[in-house]
């Protein structure tokens, strides 16, 4: 079994932000890149992500989490010239939804029409 400090070290080695939230949208973990990326830094841990998003984003996050409970694995939530951000489900070994995290990718190249499915 891998211990929590080892997993934190692995996540901290990633250059992209990783922010993990539970099924109540409460931030449970941020890697070093996420702490540096978000203006509020570590103060987001323990806070609801719904509180720091507008009504439209709140609705989207709630709807996507509901779809994750129905089997969705991932949904593209931001696609702009800086990056693509996905909301990705976290499940336990029995398939129960524990929460989700934001996953970053570089922006897609012009002419790339690929879309992400569930």
N, C-alpha and C positions, 0 to 999 in steps of 0.2 A: 504494500500500500504506500502511496506517495503522500508525504506529509504536506501540510498547508504552507509551511515556509518554502519548501521546494517549489510548489506550484506558484506561489507569489513571485519567486525569483524568476521562474520561466516567463510569467506574464510581464514582469518588469523589464525583461530583456527585449520585449517587442517594441519596435519604434512607433507603432500606431497606438492611439488611445484605446483602452479597453475599460468600459464602464459596465458593471454588472448590477442589474436591478432584480428585485424579487417580484412575486406576483401581485404585490400591492404597489409596484412601481417605485419602491424605496431603494435608493442606491446602497448596495452592500459591499461593493469593492471597486476600486479604481487603481489601475497600474500607474507607474510613474509618469508615463506619457499622457495619460488622462488627467492626472493632477496638474501637469504643466499646461495641457491644452485648454481646460475649462477655467475661466476666470475665477470661479468660486473655489477652485482647487479641492482639497480634501474636505472642506466644509460641506460638500454635497453628500458625503457619506452619512447615511441615516435620514436623509431628506427625500421626500417624494419628488420624482422627476416631473410629475404633473404640475407641481407648484412653479417650476421654472420654464414652462412651455405655454404658448398661447392656446386658446380654446380649440382651434383647428388641430394643432399638434396633439393636444390631450385626447381628443376624439380618436385620432388616428392610432395613437399608442394603445388606447383601450380596445379598439376594434382589432388591431393586430394581435394583441395578447389573447383575446377571445378566440381568434382563428388558430392561434398556437395550441390552445386547449383542444381544438378540433383536428389537429394534425399538422398544421403549417410549421415548417422549419425556419423559414427566413423570408423577409420582405425588404425590398429596397425602399428606404424612406427619404433619402436625399440623393440627388444626382445633379451635380453642378460642375463648374469648371475646376473646382478645387479637389473634389473627392466624391466618392459614392459611399453612402453609409447604409448599412443593413441592420435591421433588428433581427437577431438570431436567438432562437429558443435554447434554453438549457433544461434538460430533462434528467431525472434520476434513472437508475437501472431498470425501473419498472415502467418507464415512459411518462411518469407524472411530471408536469411542468413545474419547475422550481423558480423560473424567472427567465431573463433574457439579457443579452448584451448587445452593444453596438459594435459592429464590425466595419472597418474602413477599407476602401480600395482606392487606387488612383482613379482619376476621371477616365471615362471611356473615350476612345479615340473617335474623331468625326467619322460618321458613316457606320458606326457600330450600332446596330438596331437590336441587339440582344436584350431580352427582358428576363427577369428572374421569376421562376415559378415556385410553388410550394412544394 
